[in-house]
Amino acid sequence: MKKLRINILRGKDKIGENLIEVSDGKTKILLECGVALEPTKQSVEIENKIIITEYDAVIITHYHGDHSALLKKPLKARKIYLSNGALKILEYCNGVCEENKQKIQTFSHGKTIKIGNIMCKPYLCDHSAYDSYMIEIIKDGENILYTGDFRSNGRKNFQALLERLPNKVDLLISEATSPTNKNETEKALEEKAVEIFSKHNRVFILQSTLNIDRTVSFYRASKRTGKPFIMGVSSAGVCLGLKNIPNPLTFSDCYVYFNKSVDSDKYGTIKNAYKNKLIGRTQIEKMEKFTMQVNSNMLCYFQKLKGVKDSVLIYSMWQGYKEEMKEFLDGVQNLGVKVIDLHVSGHADLPAIEKLIKRTNPKKIELVHKNSNLFTI
């Protein structure tokens, strides 16, 4: 009986670089298939080796680029497993090459996958990426729980997840991205958004289009304050294929706009898709109040849009992105737009990790997706 062997290729000492091999000597699995957020010569060499390695399977916990972006290149892996929600979003974003699409099989919560002599069981968890999962790896009575990225401060019930997880594991591989004592919740963010939206007729939102929970939070706050919710084309497209998520085609108070000059064929395609839900700058200017998603490439759009003075822009992203968005943020403030920070983490805080450890009683713990100088257990 050969035991499971773990090889953490990347991720022990840096955020956003998870690549983990699991093998029993016969079956070989790769957990995650992403690219480094801050590429180095070494990280590129590792990624190039991953592409040509013959894994029995690659398992991806969610669609963020540091976990999935190598799917854009043909892999030698025999099979690729990920959730249905992650697949839909990656397909919309052209995040999977044609060769890899033929190898993909989707998984769902609690349904075990058999890969050679190894069993893999997914557990739906909460993260800033839609339809994210933890993965339990089982062979001959030995088990490993890999958390992927998770949090306890989102809309899913964290206690319910803990109760579904095994109460004993040989190895826990946990993310440790946010070395904080307590994260604010997504629900608290919604309440703060309601308060801000109530004081301002015109609200702009700068957020990741792939943070579906955040889109839901701002849509709910917009609805509660009687404002139409105007989505960008990318955000609307991502949300269209997802169940019960705000989008212009099935939500009466959602609209979509397009902020770039396009050829007539592309505009025609967008117009045909959204019909009377596609609105232009002139229509937006006539609206007395609204909530509108924007991006950091829209300074010229803001300069042309009438009535932005005394409005508010909600910055709902990681603070580290502010430097690269400085020109945009400074520009809109010069137009009289007030910028307000409103964001909560998509990652587990220390209490969540401690609760996970207490529930799973691991014999051994490995922390990944972390800065080793900041967070240890």
ABEGO torsion letter per residue (X at the ends): XBBBBBBBABGAABBGABBBBBBAGABBBBBEBBBBABBBAAAAAAAAAAAABBBABBBBABABAAAAAAAABBBABABBBBBAAAAAAAAAAGABBAAAAAABBBBBBGBBBBBEABBBBBBBBBBABBGBBBBBBBBGGBBBBBAEBBBAABABBAAAAAAABBABBABBBBBBABBBABBBBAAAAAAAAAAAAAABABBBBBBBAABAAAAAAAAAAAAAAGBBBBBBAAAAAAAAABBGBBBAAABAABBBBBABBBBAAAAAAAAAAAEAABBBAAAAAABABBBBBBBAAAAAAAAABBGABGBBBBBBBBAAAAAAAAAAAAAAAAAGBBBBBBBBBABBBAAAAAAAAAAAGBABBBBBGBBAAABBX
